[in-house]
């Protein structure tokens, strides 16, 4: 792994690396997988150099963020989401969410605002546990995942105060419920199963 790949892997799980004197210090180190910790030890001098490199000048990275023209309520969330993948979210799903978010906001932002859809309803993710398993993915919690993360190139064809209708490639419609989304689980996992 390169130092840049190590830093990205650390950030993806919600941890950070910083230089203190001649030492590397990790915040939220319990979230970092053992293989990444080994790579950090093996590449310590390169990581220190990379972390101490000036932020501007040759090799600096500029990120251009496309802010939606409509949907004022969602501008800040959309802009922040474009800067980097949230921790514990695969990069391909993050990129797809950005594309789906742009398409949704271009068509539905006015209606979403008038129906009081929040940024969390659209872009929300499950919180990261204090000590997540290395395979933990925030998108595995359907009941805490916002609409845009679930679109995966499928268009929204209708929006109401409480639901969004999503057209599947087969032509069938999936209904996303803004409120009262059930968590997946076995039958009998909820008292609602016995009504």
N, C-alpha and C positions, 0 to 999 in steps of 0.2 A: 504494500500500500504506500502511496505517496503521502507526504505530510498533509496536503490539501484534502485527500480522501479520508484521512484519519480525523481531521478537524470536522469535516462534514458528518462523518459517522457519529462522532461524539455529540454534535449539535442535534442530530436527528432524534436522539433519545432524550433530549432535554437537558443535557449536561454541557459544561464548558471547560475549556482549558485556558489557563493564564500563566504567565511567567512571573515568578517571584524570586529575584536574585538569579541563582543558577538552577532553580528548581521549577518543575512543571507542577501546577496545582490544578486539580479537577474539582469542580463543583458538581454535586449530584453524582459522584463517582460510582455509587451503587447501581446506577442505571447503565453503566458502560459494560458491554459484554467482555468476558475474559480474553477473547481473541483480539479485541481492540486494545485492551490494556497491555497485552503483549506487544502489539505493534507500536504503542506509545513508548514503551521502554526501549524497543529496538531503534526507534527513530527520534529519540529525545533531542539530540543536537539540531537535527533538521527542523523539528517542530518548534523549538525555541527560536530559531532563525526566522521561520515563517511567521510566528506570532509577533515577533519584534519588528518585522519588516514594516516600513512606512505604509500607511493606508493609501497614500496618493503617490503618483509618479509612475515609472514604467511598471507594467504588470498590474496596475490597479484595475478593478472591475467596476464597470458602470452598469447599473440595471435600469432599464427604461420601463416604467410602470404605466400601463394604460388605465386611466381613470375613467369610469363610465360617465357618459354625457348625461344620462338620466339616472334616476334612482339615487338621489342625494343621500338618503339614509344609509346606503350600502357602500358608498365611495371609500371610506376609510378601511373597512374590512377587506374590500376587494383589492385595494392598493397594498395593504400589508400582506395579504395572502400571496401576491405575486412575487414578493421579495425572496422568499425561501419556503421550502416544504415544511409543514408543521412536523414536529417530532412524532415518531412512530406512525408515519404515513408514507407509503411507497411513492417514489418520485413520479412514476407514470400516472398514478391516481391523482397526485397533486397537479400535474400538468393538465390532465383531462378536466379537473375541477375548474381550473382557470379558464379553459376554453368554454366549458359548459356555463360557467358563471357569466362570461361575456355575452354568450348567446341568450341566456335567460334574461339578463338585465336589459339587453337591447329591446327585447320584445315585451317583457312582463314587469319591468320595474315600477311603472306607474300604478298598475293594478296591485302589485305586491305591497306597495306603500299604502294604498288606499284600504287594503284589507288587513293592515297592521302586521304583516309578516316582518319579523325582526331579522337582523343579521344572523343571529344564532339559529333561527328557523331555517335559513338558507345555507349558511356556511358552518354551522356548529359541529363540534367534535366532542367525543367523550373525553373527560379529563384523564390525565396519565396517572396511574397508581404510583404510590411512593416508591415501590420497588417492582417495576414491571418485569415480566418474564422477557427474555430477549426476543421471543417471537410475538410479543404483544403488538397489536395493530389497533389503532383508535377507530378504524372503520368497521371493526367487528361488532361494535355496539350500535345496531340499527336504531334502537330506541333513542339514541343520543346523537345521531348523525343528521346533519342538515340536508335539505332537499338537493342542493347542487352536487354534493358528493355522490349521490345515488343515481344521477342522470346517466352518466357514462355514455355520452353521445345521443341519448334518447331525448326527443323534444317534449316540452310541456305543451299540451294542447288545450288545457283549460285550467283556470285558477279561481278558487273561491276563497272565502274568509278562512276556511278550515282545511281545504284539500288542494292538491295539485294532481291533475291527470297527466300521466306520462305515456306516450305512444311507444310501444315496443316494436322491434323490427318485424315481428310477425303480424303487426296491426292491432294486437290486443292492447288494452289499456290497463295500466297499473295505477292505483290511487294511493298517493302519499298523503298521510294525515299529519297535519301540523301539530296537533295535540293528541295525547292519549295513544301514542305509538306503542304497541306491545313489544316487550323484549322477547327475543326468541328463546325458547326453552321447551322442555318436554311437557307433555300433557300432564296437568296436575301441578305444574310449577307455579300457577297463579290460582287464586281463589275464584277468579272470573271464569275459569274452565268448568266450574261446577254449577254454574247458574242455569 
